[in-house]
């Protein structure tokens, strides 16, 4: 999610989503949408991304669609815990940590590829639900 375009987070804030929950939503959307920009569309190619967020009483249902390249092996990566490969003498390695964060925060994550379209669905619990 582009920092300049905070409409989704602003609308959720106006709808009464707590600051703590908004922080989680922002992390997940930034990581997921950044992955689309960096990996689904080749460098320099412009592509469409559709984001749909529906509020339920105790959760947000999120749908992200794009027509970029499919995810490797046809599934969403598991992600790497940043500390499992980190040696304090080395620089912190890159890669896979965004998916670790996404999977730690969301529930019911589903990825599908249909008719050249990527579909990522997930649920974010709100509050203590």
Secondary structure, DSSP 8 states (H G I E B T S, - for coil): --TT--HHHHHHHHTT--HHHHHHHHHHHHHHHHHIIIIIS-TT----EEEEEEE-SSEEEEEEEE-S---GGGS------TTTS--TTS----SSHHHHHHHHH-EEEEEEEETTEEEEEEEEE-TT-
